[in-house]
Amino acid sequence: MKGKGGWSPKLELPLLFLSWSLFFLAGLFGSMLFSQDVNGVRSPPRLLESVEEEYSSMPHGETGESSVDLIPFQVLSWKPRARYFPHFATAEQCQSIIEMAKSGLSPSTLVLRKGETEESTKGIRTSSGTFISASEDKTGILDFIERKIAKATMIPRNHGEVFNILRYEIGQRYNSHYDAISPAEYGLQTSQRIASFLLYLSDVEEGGETMFPFEHDLNINTFNSRKCIGLKVKPRRGDGLLFYSVFPNGTIDWTSMHGSCPVIEGEKWVATKWIRDEQQED
């Protein structure tokens, strides 16, 4: 059907499409012409180096880092708050830490509650271990690991205690306990342990899991500290485990109770970094 003056609406869309096509082609041809430099040669595409230069010049503060490492992690639990870091360290780094710790091993000790003695707490923690600070390690590996832990936790490295390198042999364990120190049980403290980072230095063929018996279920009345129950993390060489012992308001998270299941087959090596709410002395 024709409209007034003999105009046909069927012809409008093809003509409109044709006009827009010609306009687009003209613009594209024009942009190609303007992309030529004075010698008639097309300018090369922008290189990624320019992006890297732009990134490296970004402000990062006087005490910050000039670049950001990608540190992948998995949230294991919200109760307690726990994160798992796969491939946090290399196999070579882990073996080097084991070698530097072997000569200094002695039976592990406990922070004693009021009224406790070494005799009354015998059997709670049966591993052997030693303490090594990053400044003692001439290879620089512990310094690297310590800096990486600070990045992963967003807590300055000078809030961490020295590394406690531990070895668990067959049958050895650590009954469930808290890393946070309750003033009511241990007396007043100058600072509080707020988080713990475990770097697994070896695989374990069977047993040796880090356990959180109170995950989602804080039932103290039926609890047995020797049972290997709840959330269990199997040690895997080079992987890291971070968990928080207190809430952001500073109160103890009672679901952060944890322990080490007995090693059934193999040997377990782990480097523990306890992190406090205040700067530690060198």
N, C-alpha and C positions, 0 to 999 in steps of 0.2 A: 504494500500500500504506500502511495506517495502522500506526503504532507503538503502543506501550502507552498505554492510557488514551484512545485515539481520536485522538492527535496526528498530524498529517500533515506530513512534512518539506517537501512542496511549497509549503506556506503560509508557511514560516519566512522565506525570502529576500524575498518581496514585503513582508511586514510589517516586516522589519528595514530595508529600503530606505525605506519610507514614514516610519518613525520618524526615521531620519537626515535625511531631506529636511525634515521639519518642524523638526528641531533646527537645521539650517543656515539655514532661512528666518527662524526666530525670532532667531538670532544676527545675521543681516544686518539685520533690521528694527531690532533693538536698537542696532546700531552706527550706523545712520542717525539714530536719535533722539539718541544721545549726541554726534553730530557737529554738532547744532544749538547755536548760542550762546543767550544768555539772551533775545534778541529774536526767536527762532524763525527766524533766517536762517542758512543753512549757511555755515560758515567757508570762505574761499577756499582754493584749493590752495596748497601751499608754492611760493614763487617761486624761480627760479634765483639771484636776487641773494643769497639767504641762503647758498647754496653758495659763491658767489664771495667773500663776506665771510669765510666760514670758511676758504677757501683762502688769501686774502691775509694772514690772521693767523698762518699757519703759520711756525714758526721757520726762518730761512735763514742764520743766522750773521752775524757782523759784517762779513765780507769777501765774502759771497755775493751772490746776486741775489734780488730780491723776487718774481720770476716766472720761468717757464721757457718759452723759445721752442721751438716745434716745428721742428726742422731735419732734414728727411728726408734719408736718404742710402742709397746702395747699396754693398755690399761688392763691389769689383771683383776683388780677389785676396787670397789669404792669403800668397802667396810672389811678390812682396813684399806686405806688408800695405798695401792701398790702398783708399780709400773715395771715392765720387763723390757730390757734393752738387748736385743740380739746383736751378736758380733761387736760388742763394745770394745773388746781388745783382741789382738791377734794371738794365734797359738804360740808364736815366738815370744811375744811379750809375757804371756802367762807362764811359759816355761822359765823365762829369765827370772821372774819374781819368785817362783818355786825354788830355783837354785840359790838365790841370795838369802832365802829364809831357812834353808835346811840346817845350816850350822848353828843357828841360834834357837832352835826349838826347845821348849820346856813345857811341862804340864800347864794347861790353861787354868786361870784363876777366876774368881768371882768377886763382884762388888758385894760385900756382906751387908745384910740387914742388921738392924739392932738386935743383939742377942745371938746372932749366928756366929759359928766358927768354921774354920776349914774342915774340921772333922765332921761336924753336923751337916755340911753341904757336900760331902764327898759323894761322887757318883752322879751329880747333877750335870756337870760339864766334864767330859772325859777326853777331850781333844788335847792336842799340843799346839803351841803357837809361839809367835814372837812379834815384837813391835818394831816397825821400820818406818822412819820418816822419809819423805821424798828427798830431803836435803842429804841424806846418807847414801842415796843411790847414785853412783857415779855414771850409770848408763843413761839416766834421764827418763827411764820408762815410768817410774812412779810419779815423777813430775808431770809427765804427759797425761797419765791416767787421772791424777788429781785435778788437773785443769779441765779435763773432759767431764769429770763428775760435777765440777762447779757449773759448767755450762748446762749439763742435763738437769741439775737441781735448781739452778738460778739462785744458789746460795754461795757467797764468796768462799774461796778455798781456805782462807784463814779461819773459818769456822769449823773446820774438820779436825778431828783428832788424828794422830799418826795411824798408819795402816796396821791392822792386826792380821797377820798372815796365819792361817789355821790349817792344820792337817787332821783329818779324821780317818783312822784306820778301821778295819773290820770290827764291828760291835760298838764303836764309839759314837757318842750322841751328845746332844745338848737339850735337856728338858725344856719345855715351854717356859718362857720368861718375857720380861719387858726390857727394852733398851732404855726407855724413859725412866728416870729415877724419881720415885715418889718421896717427897720430903717427910711424909708421915712414917715411912718405913726405913729410910736411909739417913734422915736428918737433912738439914738445910744444905743446898748446893750452890756453888757460885754461878753455875749455868746448867741448862737442861739439854739433854739429847733430844733433838726434834726429828731427826731422820737418820736412816741407815742405808748405806749402799753396799751391796755384796757383789764382788766380782768373782765369778766362778773360774778357778784356774785350771780345773781338770774335769773331765767327764767322770761319772760314777756308774759302774756297770749295773749295780742294783742297790737301792736304798739311798740314804744321804739327802733326801729331799728337805728343802726348807718348808716348814709347815706353819699355817696360821689356823689354829683350831677353832677360833671364834669367828671365822668369816660368816657374817649374816646371822650368827646365833651366839649371843653372849649368855651362856648358861653356866655360871660359875659353880652352881650347886652340884652339878653332875660331872664336873671337869676332872680329868686325870692328866697331870702334866706330862706323864710318860707316853701317853697315847699319840700315835702318828695319824692325826685326823685333820679334816677341814681342807682348806686350800693347800695343795702341795706343789712345790716348784722343783722339778728335777734339775740338778746341776748339769750345765753344759758349758764346756770350756770356752771362755771368751765372752760369755753372756753376763749381763748385769741385772741386778734386782734392787729397786729402790722402794722403800716403804717409809711412811711417816708415822712417828710415834705419838705426836700430839696434834690436836686440832689447831686451826689458825688462831684461836683465842688463847692458846697455850695450855689448855687442859689436856690430860692424858687420854689418848684414844685406847680404850680397853680392848678393842678388837685387834690392836697391833701386837698382842701376845704372839710369840712365834718360837720355834725351836728347830732343831736339826734331827731328822729321823736317823736311826742307827744305820751305819753303812753295812750292807749285807755282803756285797762283793765289790772289790776294787778299793780305791782310796780317794778321798775327797780333799781337795785343796781350795781354799777360798780366801780372798783378801777383803777384809771388812773395813769400811770407813764410817765411823760414827760422826754425825754432824750436829753441832750445838747451836744454840740461839745467840751466842756471843762469840767474839773473836777469841781464838786460843793463842796461848803464848807459843813462840817458836821453840 
